């Protein structure tokens, strides 16, 4: 899932951030447990934030 801040950014900036982080996202997704959910932060240092299922 994308962090809410992505909705407030112009679409070209959101696309730029996603393309820049594509290799990191691919590696992370390959290693994540099936069925787990994470939020992609806009901050490159934060990375992926686990989401709790309620």
PDBQT receptor file of N, H, CA, C and O in Angstrom, charges set to zero:
ATOM      1  N   UNK A   1       0.853  -1.168   0.000  1.00  0.00    +0.000 N 
ATOM      2  CA  UNK A   1       0.000   0.000   0.000  1.00  0.00    +0.000 C 
ATOM      3  C   UNK A   1       0.899   1.232   0.000  1.00  0.00    +0.000 C 
ATOM      4  O   UNK A   1       2.000   1.220   0.551  1.00  0.00    +0.000 OA
ATOM      5  N   UNK A   2       0.418   2.259  -0.611  1.00  0.00    +0.000 N 
ATOM      6  H   UNK A   2      -0.476   2.268  -1.059  1.00  0.00    +0.000 HD
ATOM      7  CA  UNK A   2       1.168   3.516  -0.630  1.00  0.00    +0.000 C 
ATOM      8  C   UNK A   2       0.738   4.382   0.555  1.00  0.00    +0.000 C 
ATOM      9  O   UNK A   2      -0.431   4.395   0.941  1.00  0.00    +0.000 OA
ATOM     10  N   UNK A   3       1.689   5.092   1.113  1.00  0.00    +0.000 N 
ATOM     11  H   UNK A   3       2.639   5.081   0.800  1.00  0.00    +0.000 HD
ATOM     12  CA  UNK A   3       1.395   6.020   2.205  1.00  0.00    +0.000 C 
ATOM     13  C   UNK A   3       0.455   7.111   1.684  1.00  0.00    +0.000 C 
ATOM     14  O   UNK A   3       0.499   7.442   0.499  1.00  0.00    +0.000 OA
ATOM     15  N   UNK A   4      -0.395   7.674   2.552  1.00  0.00    +0.000 N 
ATOM     16  H   UNK A   4      -0.431   7.405   3.514  1.00  0.00    +0.000 HD
ATOM     17  CA  UNK A   4      -1.352   8.701   2.132  1.00  0.00    +0.000 C 
ATOM     18  C   UNK A   4      -0.714   9.920   1.453  1.00  0.00    +0.000 C 
ATOM     19  O   UNK A   4      -1.365  10.594   0.655  1.00  0.00    +0.000 OA
ATOM     20  N   UNK A   5       0.523  10.196   1.759  1.00  0.00    +0.000 N 
ATOM     21  H   UNK A   5       1.052   9.649   2.408  1.00  0.00    +0.000 HD
ATOM     22  CA  UNK A   5       1.179  11.369   1.175  1.00  0.00    +0.000 C 
ATOM     23  C   UNK A   5       1.276  11.261  -0.348  1.00  0.00    +0.000 C 
ATOM     24  O   UNK A   5       1.347  12.285  -1.026  1.00  0.00    +0.000 OA
ATOM     25  N   UNK A   6       1.282  10.054  -0.895  1.00  0.00    +0.000 N 
ATOM     26  H   UNK A   6       1.225   9.222  -0.343  1.00  0.00    +0.000 HD
ATOM     27  CA  UNK A   6       1.347   9.887  -2.351  1.00  0.00    +0.000 C 
ATOM     28  C   UNK A   6       0.137  10.517  -3.031  1.00  0.00    +0.000 C 
ATOM     29  O   UNK A   6       0.252  11.005  -4.155  1.00  0.00    +0.000 OA
ATOM     30  N   UNK A   7      -1.028  10.516  -2.366  1.00  0.00    +0.000 N 
ATOM     31  H   UNK A   7      -1.121  10.120  -1.453  1.00  0.00    +0.000 HD
ATOM     32  CA  UNK A   7      -2.236  11.087  -2.957  1.00  0.00    +0.000 C 
ATOM     33  C   UNK A   7      -2.168  12.606  -3.040  1.00  0.00    +0.000 C 
ATOM     34  O   UNK A   7      -2.873  13.219  -3.841  1.00  0.00    +0.000 OA
ATOM     35  N   UNK A   8      -1.326  13.210  -2.220  1.00  0.00    +0.000 N 
ATOM     36  H   UNK A   8      -0.753  12.712  -1.569  1.00  0.00    +0.000 HD
ATOM     37  CA  UNK A   8      -1.220  14.667  -2.194  1.00  0.00    +0.000 C 
ATOM     38  C   UNK A   8      -0.159  15.176  -3.167  1.00  0.00    +0.000 C 
ATOM     39  O   UNK A   8      -0.079  16.377  -3.426  1.00  0.00    +0.000 OA
ATOM     40  N   UNK A   9       0.651  14.271  -3.705  1.00  0.00    +0.000 N 
ATOM     41  H   UNK A   9       0.586  13.295  -3.495  1.00  0.00    +0.000 HD
ATOM     42  CA  UNK A   9       1.731  14.656  -4.621  1.00  0.00    +0.000 C 
ATOM     43  C   UNK A   9       1.225  14.694  -6.054  1.00  0.00    +0.000 C 
ATOM     44  O   UNK A   9       0.285  13.976  -6.395  1.00  0.00    +0.000 OA
ATOM     45  N   UNK A  10       1.834  15.520  -6.900  1.00  0.00    +0.000 N 
ATOM     46  H   UNK A  10       2.598  16.104  -6.623  1.00  0.00    +0.000 HD
ATOM     47  CA  UNK A  10       1.523  15.440  -8.327  1.00  0.00    +0.000 C 
ATOM     48  C   UNK A  10       1.878  14.043  -8.852  1.00  0.00    +0.000 C 
ATOM     49  O   UNK A  10       2.836  13.423  -8.389  1.00  0.00    +0.000 OA
ATOM     50  N   UNK A  11       1.110  13.564  -9.806  1.00  0.00    +0.000 N 
ATOM     51  H   UNK A  11       0.332  14.067 -10.182  1.00  0.00    +0.000 HD
ATOM     52  CA  UNK A  11       1.264  12.197 -10.305  1.00  0.00    +0.000 C 
ATOM     53  C   UNK A  11       2.672  11.937 -10.848  1.00  0.00    +0.000 C 
ATOM     54  O   UNK A  11       3.196  10.834 -10.691  1.00  0.00    +0.000 OA
ATOM     55  N   UNK A  12       3.286  12.928 -11.478  1.00  0.00    +0.000 N 
ATOM     56  H   UNK A  12       2.861  13.824 -11.606  1.00  0.00    +0.000 HD
ATOM     57  CA  UNK A  12       4.629  12.717 -12.021  1.00  0.00    +0.000 C 
ATOM     58  C   UNK A  12       5.654  12.525 -10.906  1.00  0.00    +0.000 C 
ATOM     59  O   UNK A  12       6.612  11.771 -11.082  1.00  0.00    +0.000 OA
ATOM     60  N   UNK A  13       5.477  13.185  -9.772  1.00  0.00    +0.000 N 
ATOM     61  H   UNK A  13       4.699  13.797  -9.630  1.00  0.00    +0.000 HD
ATOM     62  CA  UNK A  13       6.401  12.992  -8.656  1.00  0.00    +0.000 C 
ATOM     63  C   UNK A  13       6.199  11.630  -8.010  1.00  0.00    +0.000 C 
ATOM     64  O   UNK A  13       7.172  10.971  -7.643  1.00  0.00    +0.000 OA
ATOM     65  N   UNK A  14       4.956  11.201  -7.866  1.00  0.00    +0.000 N 
ATOM     66  H   UNK A  14       4.166  11.736  -8.164  1.00  0.00    +0.000 HD
ATOM     67  CA  UNK A  14       4.674   9.874  -7.317  1.00  0.00    +0.000 C 
ATOM     68  C   UNK A  14       5.288   8.796  -8.205  1.00  0.00    +0.000 C 
ATOM     69  O   UNK A  14       5.919   7.860  -7.714  1.00  0.00    +0.000 OA
ATOM     70  N   UNK A  15       5.099   8.934  -9.503  1.00  0.00    +0.000 N 
ATOM     71  H   UNK A  15       4.586   9.694  -9.902  1.00  0.00    +0.000 HD
ATOM     72  CA  UNK A  15       5.649   7.962 -10.448  1.00  0.00    +0.000 C 
ATOM     73  C   UNK A  15       7.174   7.929 -10.363  1.00  0.00    +0.000 C 
ATOM     74  O   UNK A  15       7.781   6.860 -10.427  1.00  0.00    +0.000 OA
ATOM     75  N   UNK A  16       7.783   9.088 -10.221  1.00  0.00    +0.000 N 
ATOM     76  H   UNK A  16       7.290   9.957 -10.169  1.00  0.00    +0.000 HD
ATOM     77  CA  UNK A  16       9.237   9.165 -10.114  1.00  0.00    +0.000 C 
ATOM     78  C   UNK A  16       9.747   8.422  -8.881  1.00  0.00    +0.000 C 
ATOM     79  O   UNK A  16      10.722   7.674  -8.961  1.00  0.00    +0.000 OA
ATOM     80  N   UNK A  17       9.092   8.626  -7.752  1.00  0.00    +0.000 N 
ATOM     81  H   UNK A  17       8.300   9.234  -7.687  1.00  0.00    +0.000 HD
ATOM     82  CA  UNK A  17       9.495   7.961  -6.511  1.00  0.00    +0.000 C 
ATOM     83  C   UNK A  17       9.339   6.451  -6.653  1.00  0.00    +0.000 C 
ATOM     84  O   UNK A  17      10.221   5.695  -6.247  1.00  0.00    +0.000 OA
ATOM     85  N   UNK A  18       8.218   6.007  -7.228  1.00  0.00    +0.000 N 
ATOM     86  H   UNK A  18       7.501   6.622  -7.558  1.00  0.00    +0.000 HD
ATOM     87  CA  UNK A  18       7.978   4.576  -7.382  1.00  0.00    +0.000 C 
ATOM     88  C   UNK A  18       8.992   3.930  -8.322  1.00  0.00    +0.000 C 
ATOM     89  O   UNK A  18       9.484   2.836  -8.048  1.00  0.00    +0.000 OA
ATOM     90  N   UNK A  19       9.298   4.590  -9.409  1.00  0.00    +0.000 N 
ATOM     91  H   UNK A  19       8.898   5.479  -9.631  1.00  0.00    +0.000 HD
ATOM     92  CA  UNK A  19      10.299   4.047 -10.341  1.00  0.00    +0.000 C 
ATOM     93  C   UNK A  19      11.683   4.013  -9.713  1.00  0.00    +0.000 C 
ATOM     94  O   UNK A  19      12.438   3.064  -9.925  1.00  0.00    +0.000 OA
ATOM     95  N   UNK A  20      12.018   5.030  -8.949  1.00  0.00    +0.000 N 
ATOM     96  H   UNK A  20      11.405   5.801  -8.776  1.00  0.00    +0.000 HD
ATOM     97  CA  UNK A  20      13.316   5.083  -8.277  1.00  0.00    +0.000 C 
ATOM     98  C   UNK A  20      13.465   3.928  -7.288  1.00  0.00    +0.000 C 
ATOM     99  O   UNK A  20      14.551   3.373  -7.126  1.00  0.00    +0.000 OA
ATOM    100  N   UNK A  21      12.361   3.575  -6.631  1.00  0.00    +0.000 N 
ATOM    101  H   UNK A  21      11.478   4.026  -6.762  1.00  0.00    +0.000 HD
ATOM    102  CA  UNK A  21      12.400   2.542  -5.588  1.00  0.00    +0.000 C 
ATOM    103  C   UNK A  21      12.032   1.148  -6.101  1.00  0.00    +0.000 C 
ATOM    104  O   UNK A  21      11.998   0.192  -5.326  1.00  0.00    +0.000 OA
ATOM    105  N   UNK A  22      11.758   1.028  -7.399  1.00  0.00    +0.000 N 
ATOM    106  H   UNK A  22      11.785   1.804  -8.029  1.00  0.00    +0.000 HD
ATOM    107  CA  UNK A  22      11.325  -0.237  -7.973  1.00  0.00    +0.000 C 
ATOM    108  C   UNK A  22      12.229  -1.415  -7.609  1.00  0.00    +0.000 C 
ATOM    109  O   UNK A  22      11.713  -2.444  -7.173  1.00  0.00    +0.000 OA
ATOM    110  N   UNK A  23      13.554  -1.315  -7.765  1.00  0.00    +0.000 N 
ATOM    111  H   UNK A  23      13.973  -0.479  -8.119  1.00  0.00    +0.000 HD
ATOM    112  CA  UNK A  23      14.417  -2.453  -7.396  1.00  0.00    +0.000 C 
ATOM    113  C   UNK A  23      14.291  -2.835  -5.916  1.00  0.00    +0.000 C 
ATOM    114  O   UNK A  23      14.286  -4.019  -5.579  1.00  0.00    +0.000 OA
ATOM    115  N   UNK A  24      14.191  -1.848  -5.047  1.00  0.00    +0.000 N 
ATOM    116  H   UNK A  24      14.196  -0.886  -5.320  1.00  0.00    +0.000 HD
ATOM    117  CA  UNK A  24      14.031  -2.109  -3.620  1.00  0.00    +0.000 C 
ATOM    118  C   UNK A  24      12.690  -2.792  -3.352  1.00  0.00    +0.000 C 
ATOM    119  O   UNK A  24      12.621  -3.725  -2.552  1.00  0.00    +0.000 OA
ATOM    120  N   UNK A  25      11.635  -2.338  -4.009  1.00  0.00    +0.000 N 
ATOM    121  H   UNK A  25      11.691  -1.580  -4.659  1.00  0.00    +0.000 HD
ATOM    122  CA  UNK A  25      10.319  -2.938  -3.815  1.00  0.00    +0.000 C 
ATOM    123  C   UNK A  25      10.319  -4.385  -4.306  1.00  0.00    +0.000 C 
ATOM    124  O   UNK A  25       9.776  -5.266  -3.639  1.00  0.00    +0.000 OA
ATOM    125  N   UNK A  26      10.919  -4.632  -5.459  1.00  0.00    +0.000 N 
ATOM    126  H   UNK A  26      11.360  -3.917  -6.001  1.00  0.00    +0.000 HD
ATOM    127  CA  UNK A  26      10.963  -5.983  -6.016  1.00  0.00    +0.000 C 
ATOM    128  C   UNK A  26      11.671  -6.943  -5.071  1.00  0.00    +0.000 C 
ATOM    129  O   UNK A  26      11.172  -8.038  -4.810  1.00  0.00    +0.000 OA
ATOM    130  N   UNK A  27      12.820  -6.545  -4.562  1.00  0.00    +0.000 N 
ATOM    131  H   UNK A  27      13.225  -5.656  -4.774  1.00  0.00    +0.000 HD
ATOM    132  CA  UNK A  27      13.576  -7.384  -3.629  1.00  0.00    +0.000 C 
ATOM    133  C   UNK A  27      12.775  -7.637  -2.357  1.00  0.00    +0.000 C 
ATOM    134  O   UNK A  27      12.712  -8.765  -1.869  1.00  0.00    +0.000 OA
ATOM    135  N   UNK A  28      12.170  -6.590  -1.830  1.00  0.00    +0.000 N 
ATOM    136  H   UNK A  28      12.221  -5.674  -2.227  1.00  0.00    +0.000 HD
ATOM    137  CA  UNK A  28      11.395  -6.722  -0.592  1.00  0.00    +0.000 C 
ATOM    138  C   UNK A  28      10.208  -7.669  -0.779  1.00  0.00    +0.000 C 
ATOM    139  O   UNK A  28       9.960  -8.532   0.062  1.00  0.00    +0.000 OA
ATOM    140  N   UNK A  29       9.484  -7.507  -1.874  1.00  0.00    +0.000 N 
ATOM    141  H   UNK A  29       9.685  -6.806  -2.558  1.00  0.00    +0.000 HD
ATOM    142  CA  UNK A  29       8.301  -8.321  -2.126  1.00  0.00    +0.000 C 
ATOM    143  C   UNK A  29       8.679  -9.789  -2.288  1.00  0.00    +0.000 C 
ATOM    144  O   UNK A  29       7.948 -10.671  -1.837  1.00  0.00    +0.000 OA
ATOM    145  N   UNK A  30       9.802 -10.053  -2.921  1.00  0.00    +0.000 N 
ATOM    146  H   UNK A  30      10.395  -9.337  -3.288  1.00  0.00    +0.000 HD
ATOM    147  CA  UNK A  30      10.250 -11.435  -3.089  1.00  0.00    +0.000 C 
ATOM    148  C   UNK A  30      10.566 -12.099  -1.757  1.00  0.00    +0.000 C 
ATOM    149  O   UNK A  30      10.449 -13.318  -1.632  1.00  0.00    +0.000 OA
ATOM    150  N   UNK A  31      10.964 -11.314  -0.763  1.00  0.00    +0.000 N 
ATOM    151  H   UNK A  31      11.059 -10.324  -0.865  1.00  0.00    +0.000 HD
ATOM    152  CA  UNK A  31      11.357 -11.859   0.530  1.00  0.00    +0.000 C 
ATOM    153  C   UNK A  31      10.236 -11.824   1.574  1.00  0.00    +0.000 C 
ATOM    154  O   UNK A  31      10.329 -12.495   2.602  1.00  0.00    +0.000 OA
ATOM    155  N   UNK A  32       9.187 -11.051   1.318  1.00  0.00    +0.000 N 
ATOM    156  H   UNK A  32       9.112 -10.506   0.483  1.00  0.00    +0.000 HD
ATOM    157  CA  UNK A  32       8.091 -10.913   2.293  1.00  0.00    +0.000 C 
ATOM    158  C   UNK A  32       7.256 -12.189   2.328  1.00  0.00    +0.000 C 
ATOM    159  O   UNK A  32       7.135 -12.906   1.334  1.00  0.00    +0.000 OA
ATOM    160  N   UNK A  33       6.693 -12.445   3.483  1.00  0.00    +0.000 N 
ATOM    161  H   UNK A  33       6.792 -11.863   4.290  1.00  0.00    +0.000 HD
ATOM    162  CA  UNK A  33       5.827 -13.610   3.660  1.00  0.00    +0.000 C 
ATOM    163  C   UNK A  33       4.541 -13.421   2.851  1.00  0.00    +0.000 C 
ATOM    164  O   UNK A  33       3.992 -12.320   2.810  1.00  0.00    +0.000 OA
ATOM    165  N   UNK A  34       4.065 -14.477   2.214  1.00  0.00    +0.000 N 
ATOM    166  H   UNK A  34       4.511 -15.372   2.247  1.00  0.00    +0.000 HD
ATOM    167  CA  UNK A  34       2.807 -14.375   1.469  1.00  0.00    +0.000 C 
ATOM    168  C   UNK A  34       1.667 -13.900   2.387  1.00  0.00    +0.000 C 
ATOM    169  O   UNK A  34       1.527 -14.366   3.518  1.00  0.00    +0.000 OA
ATOM    170  N   UNK A  35       0.874 -12.978   1.880  1.00  0.00    +0.000 N 
ATOM    171  H   UNK A  35       0.988 -12.599   0.961  1.00  0.00    +0.000 HD
ATOM    172  CA  UNK A  35      -0.269 -12.470   2.638  1.00  0.00    +0.000 C 
ATOM    173  C   UNK A  35       0.054 -11.313   3.561  1.00  0.00    +0.000 C 
ATOM    174  O   UNK A  35      -0.857 -10.740   4.160  1.00  0.00    +0.000 OA
ATOM    175  N   UNK A  36       1.326 -10.948   3.696  1.00  0.00    +0.000 N 
ATOM    176  H   UNK A  36       2.065 -11.412   3.210  1.00  0.00    +0.000 HD
ATOM    177  CA  UNK A  36       1.669  -9.823   4.571  1.00  0.00    +0.000 C 
ATOM    178  C   UNK A  36       1.392  -8.508   3.844  1.00  0.00    +0.000 C 
ATOM    179  O   UNK A  36       1.417  -8.443   2.615  1.00  0.00    +0.000 OA
ATOM    180  N   UNK A  37       1.131  -7.471   4.624  1.00  0.00    +0.000 N 
ATOM    181  H   UNK A  37       1.111  -7.524   5.623  1.00  0.00    +0.000 HD
ATOM    182  CA  UNK A  37       0.834  -6.155   4.056  1.00  0.00    +0.000 C 
ATOM    183  C   UNK A  37       1.778  -5.125   4.641  1.00  0.00    +0.000 C 
ATOM    184  O   UNK A  37       2.075  -5.133   5.836  1.00  0.00    +0.000 OA
ATOM    185  N   UNK A  38       2.246  -4.232   3.769  1.00  0.00    +0.000 N 
ATOM    186  H   UNK A  38       2.005  -4.225   2.799  1.00  0.00    +0.000 HD
ATOM    187  CA  UNK A  38       3.169  -3.184   4.166  1.00  0.00    +0.000 C 
ATOM    188  C   UNK A  38       2.793  -1.894   3.478  1.00  0.00    +0.000 C 
ATOM    189  O   UNK A  38       2.215  -1.894   2.391  1.00  0.00    +0.000 OA
ATOM    190  N   UNK A  39       3.131  -0.793   4.127  1.00  0.00    +0.000 N 
ATOM    191  H   UNK A  39       3.601  -0.793   5.009  1.00  0.00    +0.000 HD
ATOM    192  CA  UNK A  39       2.930   0.527   3.555  1.00  0.00    +0.000 C 
ATOM    193  C   UNK A  39       4.268   1.043   3.076  1.00  0.00    +0.000 C 
ATOM    194  O   UNK A  39       5.262   0.978   3.799  1.00  0.00    +0.000 OA
ATOM    195  N   UNK A  40       4.296   1.556   1.857  1.00  0.00    +0.000 N 
ATOM    196  H   UNK A  40       3.488   1.608   1.269  1.00  0.00    +0.000 HD
ATOM    197  CA  UNK A  40       5.517   2.131   1.304  1.00  0.00    +0.000 C 
ATOM    198  C   UNK A  40       5.568   3.608   1.683  1.00  0.00    +0.000 C 
ATOM    199  O   UNK A  40       4.776   4.420   1.203  1.00  0.00    +0.000 OA
ATOM    200  N   UNK A  41       6.502   3.928   2.538  1.00  0.00    +0.000 N 
ATOM    201  H   UNK A  41       7.145   3.269   2.928  1.00  0.00    +0.000 HD
ATOM    202  CA  UNK A  41       6.677   5.302   2.990  1.00  0.00    +0.000 C 
ATOM    203  C   UNK A  41       7.292   6.141   1.877  1.00  0.00    +0.000 C 
ATOM    204  O   UNK A  41       7.972   5.612   0.998  1.00  0.00    +0.000 OA
ATOM    205  N   UNK A  42       7.056   7.423   1.917  1.00  0.00    +0.000 N 
ATOM    206  H   UNK A  42       6.504   7.852   2.631  1.00  0.00    +0.000 HD
ATOM    207  CA  UNK A  42       7.672   8.334   0.955  1.00  0.00    +0.000 C 
ATOM    208  C   UNK A  42       9.148   8.550   1.303  1.00  0.00    +0.000 C 
ATOM    209  O   UNK A  42       9.967   8.867   0.441  1.00  0.00    +0.000 OA
ATOM    210  N   UNK A  43       9.461   8.373   2.576  1.00  0.00    +0.000 N 
ATOM    211  H   UNK A  43       8.796   8.116   3.277  1.00  0.00    +0.000 HD
ATOM    212  CA  UNK A  43      10.822   8.544   3.046  1.00  0.00    +0.000 C 
ATOM    213  C   UNK A  43      11.641   7.308   2.679  1.00  0.00    +0.000 C 
ATOM    214  O   UNK A  43      11.305   6.197   3.090  1.00  0.00    +0.000 OA
ATOM    215  N   UNK A  44      12.696   7.492   1.920  1.00  0.00    +0.000 N 
ATOM    216  H   UNK A  44      12.969   8.394   1.586  1.00  0.00    +0.000 HD
ATOM    217  CA  UNK A  44      13.503   6.358   1.458  1.00  0.00    +0.000 C 
ATOM    218  C   UNK A  44      14.171   5.622   2.610  1.00  0.00    +0.000 C 
ATOM    219  O   UNK A  44      14.421   4.422   2.503  1.00  0.00    +0.000 OA
ATOM    220  N   UNK A  45      14.461   6.297   3.690  1.00  0.00    +0.000 N 
ATOM    221  H   UNK A  45      14.258   7.272   3.777  1.00  0.00    +0.000 HD
ATOM    222  CA  UNK A  45      15.115   5.643   4.838  1.00  0.00    +0.000 C 
ATOM    223  C   UNK A  45      14.144   4.776   5.627  1.00  0.00    +0.000 C 
ATOM    224  O   UNK A  45      14.543   3.766   6.207  1.00  0.00    +0.000 OA
ATOM    225  N   UNK A  46      12.883   5.161   5.652  1.00  0.00    +0.000 N 
ATOM    226  H   UNK A  46      12.559   5.982   5.181  1.00  0.00    +0.000 HD
ATOM    227  CA  UNK A  46      11.885   4.410   6.408  1.00  0.00    +0.000 C 
ATOM    228  C   UNK A  46      11.596   3.072   5.745  1.00  0.00    +0.000 C 
ATOM    229  O   UNK A  46      11.452   2.058   6.427  1.00  0.00    +0.000 OA
ATOM    230  N   UNK A  47      11.511   3.065   4.446  1.00  0.00    +0.000 N 
ATOM    231  H   UNK A  47      11.628   3.889   3.891  1.00  0.00    +0.000 HD
ATOM    232  CA  UNK A  47      11.267   1.818   3.730  1.00  0.00    +0.000 C 
ATOM    233  C   UNK A  47       9.837   1.357   3.841  1.00  0.00    +0.000 C 
ATOM    234  O   UNK A  47       8.909   2.099   3.518  1.00  0.00    +0.000 OA
ATOM    235  N   UNK A  48       9.654   0.126   4.299  1.00  0.00    +0.000 N 
ATOM    236  H   UNK A  48      10.408  -0.476   4.561  1.00  0.00    +0.000 HD
ATOM    237  CA  UNK A  48       8.342  -0.490   4.367  1.00  0.00    +0.000 C 
ATOM    238  C   UNK A  48       7.901  -0.596   5.821  1.00  0.00    +0.000 C 
ATOM    239  O   UNK A  48       8.665  -1.029   6.684  1.00  0.00    +0.000 OA
ATOM    240  N   UNK A  49       6.655  -0.193   6.083  1.00  0.00    +0.000 N 
ATOM    241  H   UNK A  49       6.034   0.159   5.382  1.00  0.00    +0.000 HD
ATOM    242  CA  UNK A  49       6.104  -0.222   7.428  1.00  0.00    +0.000 C 
ATOM    243  C   UNK A  49       5.059  -1.331   7.482  1.00  0.00    +0.000 C 
ATOM    244  O   UNK A  49       4.098  -1.298   6.713  1.00  0.00    +0.000 OA
ATOM    245  N   UNK A  50       5.220  -2.316   8.371  1.00  0.00    +0.000 N 
ATOM    246  H   UNK A  50       6.000  -2.343   8.996  1.00  0.00    +0.000 HD
ATOM    247  CA  UNK A  50       4.234  -3.402   8.458  1.00  0.00    +0.000 C 
ATOM    248  C   UNK A  50       2.868  -2.871   8.878  1.00  0.00    +0.000 C 
ATOM    249  O   UNK A  50       2.769  -1.981   9.723  1.00  0.00    +0.000 OA
ATOM    250  N   UNK A  51       1.822  -3.427   8.281  1.00  0.00    +0.000 N 
ATOM    251  H   UNK A  51       1.903  -4.150   7.596  1.00  0.00    +0.000 HD
ATOM    252  CA  UNK A  51       0.459  -3.056   8.628  1.00  0.00    +0.000 C 
ATOM    253  C   UNK A  51      -0.177  -4.207   9.388  1.00  0.00    +0.000 C 
ATOM    254  O   UNK A  51      -0.070  -5.364   8.983  1.00  0.00    +0.000 OA
ATOM    255  N   UNK A  52      -0.832  -3.887  10.477  1.00  0.00    +0.000 N 
ATOM    256  H   UNK A  52      -0.920  -2.947  10.806  1.00  0.00    +0.000 HD
ATOM    257  CA  UNK A  52      -1.510  -4.898  11.287  1.00  0.00    +0.000 C 
ATOM    258  C   UNK A  52      -2.905  -5.123  10.722  1.00  0.00    +0.000 C 
ATOM    259  O   UNK A  52      -3.596  -4.171  10.361  1.00  0.00    +0.000 OA
ATOM    260  N   UNK A  53      -3.308  -6.353  10.650  1.00  0.00    +0.000 N 
ATOM    261  H   UNK A  53      -2.747  -7.127  10.944  1.00  0.00    +0.000 HD
ATOM    262  CA  UNK A  53      -4.654  -6.697  10.197  1.00  0.00    +0.000 C 
ATOM    263  C   UNK A  53      -5.567  -6.725  11.403  1.00  0.00    +0.000 C 
ATOM    264  O   UNK A  53      -5.262  -7.376  12.402  1.00  0.00    +0.000 OA
ATOM    265  N   UNK A  54      -6.687  -6.022  11.317  1.00  0.00    +0.000 N 
ATOM    266  H   UNK A  54      -6.935  -5.493  10.505  1.00  0.00    +0.000 HD
ATOM    267  CA  UNK A  54      -7.623  -5.933  12.444  1.00  0.00    +0.000 C 
ATOM    268  C   UNK A  54      -8.832  -6.777  12.196  1.00  0.00    +0.000 C 
ATOM    269  O   UNK A  54      -9.731  -6.828  13.036  1.00  0.00    +0.000 OA
TER     270      UNK A  54
